[in-house]
Amino acid sequence: MSTNFGKITVVAKDGMTNLIRSIAAEKHEAGQPFYVLDLATIERLMDKWNHSFPNVKPFYAVKCNTEAALVTKLANLGANFDCASIHEIDTVLSLGISPNQIIFANPCKSISHIKHAAAVGVNLTTFDSKLEVDKIKKWHPKCHLLLRIKAPSASGSLRPMGKKFGVLPEEIEPLLHYACNVAGLKVVGVSFHVGSIAQDPTIYRQAIANARAVFDIAHYLGIPKMQILDIGGGFRSTPLFEEIASVVNEAVQDFFPDPNLKIIAEPGRFFPETAFTLVTHVIGKRVRGEKIEYWIDEGVYGSFRPTLYNSCFVVSNQFQ
């Protein structure tokens, strides 16, 4: 059984190869590439997540892939959502998903985006600067906040984010004091992101230890007890995932023995990376001795763009 969503075909059962062949045959003259989404893969990945992270709620990073069928499936499986823009928020809300299931996980937001979040009821966001506190105080004072701290290592992932977001250790105490005791906002937890495609599981342990220090500083300042730890993303469905989960689970037990702590994460590529199949047509061929060159109807300015900057891996299969 399949359903078409524009260029997306959603597969609910087996028969991927036959489905690809039939669609490719129909689209041969048009020469249009298309994607196939295997919903069974999404189900298996959610089972894998829940088994490895039984106490960590996934907030899918919508920026990774905004396909409505994917987002809807994840919502039905119990996921919440990490949005970083008005477009992503509206994409999720348009599918009937509650604003209470969204974290506005962008530490640097424009005023119009903050006002929009307030208007639609998205009441949890991240921050890492005094200016962000001032904007939220003025335009969304009911919003609850997570303090974004810098990841501990620049070499633990293929695309570190430490240069872009996160407070320095010496900035934590004054910023917490300003947000809570001066601006009167509610800081309810801590977030971090080790970067895209984590390579070293130990950076999660160090980041969790750093988050523990922030909780202790908040207690010292007399701030109401924080309740949320956001361990960010960096996950892929590879053997390393189980190792990362083991490190994270052990670190949480060591540094956060409180059973009432809410732990969330922001997995992105973990879900769609292996669930989507891109189908292209061979539109040209050239033979030069033993060398054979093929041209397809997609390229680096389309679906292959991530291969230029995002350390993506392409597995090729050929259908006759």
Secondary structure as GFF3:
##gff-version 3
##sequence-region A 1 320
A	DSSP	beta_strand	2	5	.	.	.	ID=ss1
A	DSSP	beta_strand	8	11	.	.	.	ID=ss2
A	DSSP	alpha_helix	16	26	.	.	.	ID=ss3
A	DSSP	beta_strand	34	38	.	.	.	ID=ss4
A	DSSP	alpha_helix	39	52	.	.	.	ID=ss5
A	DSSP	beta_strand	56	61	.	.	.	ID=ss6
A	DSSP	three_ten_helix	62	64	.	.	.	ID=ss7
A	DSSP	alpha_helix	68	76	.	.	.	ID=ss8
A	DSSP	beta_strand	80	83	.	.	.	ID=ss9
A	DSSP	alpha_helix	86	93	.	.	.	ID=ss10
A	DSSP	three_ten_helix	99	101	.	.	.	ID=ss11
A	DSSP	beta_strand	102	104	.	.	.	ID=ss12
A	DSSP	alpha_helix	111	120	.	.	.	ID=ss13
A	DSSP	beta_strand	124	127	.	.	.	ID=ss14
A	DSSP	alpha_helix	130	139	.	.	.	ID=ss15
A	DSSP	beta_strand	144	148	.	.	.	ID=ss16
A	DSSP	beta_strand	157	159	.	.	.	ID=ss17
A	DSSP	alpha_helix	169	177	.	.	.	ID=ss18
A	DSSP	pi_helix	178	182	.	.	.	ID=ss19
A	DSSP	beta_strand	186	191	.	.	.	ID=ss20
A	DSSP	beta_strand	196	198	.	.	.	ID=ss21
A	DSSP	alpha_helix	202	220	.	.	.	ID=ss22
A	DSSP	beta_strand	228	230	.	.	.	ID=ss23
A	DSSP	alpha_helix	239	255	.	.	.	ID=ss24
A	DSSP	beta_strand	262	265	.	.	.	ID=ss25
A	DSSP	beta_strand	276	279	.	.	.	ID=ss26
A	DSSP	beta_strand	282	288	.	.	.	ID=ss27
A	DSSP	beta_strand	291	296	.	.	.	ID=ss28
A	DSSP	alpha_helix	306	309	.	.	.	ID=ss29
###
